[in-house]
Amino acid sequence: MKEAAEKEAVEEEGAEEEGAEEEADNVEEELQVVSNDEVEKLKKDMLDLQEGMLKINKSMKDGF
């Protein structure tokens, strides 16, 4: 009984890994070309987000 459960767990783990590999393959196929303007906007948005997160972190530390 225990061996059957272990075998099933190994099979499920293998299926999960295969699913993750297939998903990674799909992501690679979905790459899109973006303009430099779009890249710069994304960079700015990410920096704004990072700045906001740092402010939240600081206010949480100061509040406690």
N, C-alpha and C positions, 0 to 999 in steps of 0.2 A: 504494500500500500504506500509506504513512504517513498519507495523507489519510483512508483508511478507519478507521485506528486512532484518529485524532483525532476523527472523526465519532462513532465508537462511545463514546469517552470522554465527549464532550459529551452524548450521549444517556443514558449511565449517570448522569452528574451530574444531568441533568434529572429522571430517574426517582427518584434519591435525594432531591432537593428535594421532589418531589411526595409521596413517602412520608413525609417529615418533616412536611409540611403536613397530610397526612391524620392522622398520629399526633397532632399538635397539636390538630386538630379533635376527635379522640376524647377527648383529655384534657379539653378544655373541656366535653364532654358528660358526663364522669364526675364532675363536681363534686358534693359532698355537703354537706348542712347539718350542722354540728356544734354542740354546745352550748358555752356559755362555759366550763364546767368542763373540757371536752375541750381547748379552746383553751389554757386556763391550764396544764393538764397537759403539753401539747405544748411550750409555752414553757419550762416548768420542765425538761423532759427535754432540750430543746435547750441550755439554759444549763448543765445538768449535763454534757452532752456537751462543750460548749465548754470548761468548766473542766477536764475530764479531758484534753482535747487540749492545753490550755496546760500542764498538769502534765507530760505526756509530753514536750512540746517542751522544757520547761525541764530535765527530767532528761536528755534527750538532749544538750542543750548542755552541761550540767554534766559529763556523762560523757565528753565528748570534749575 
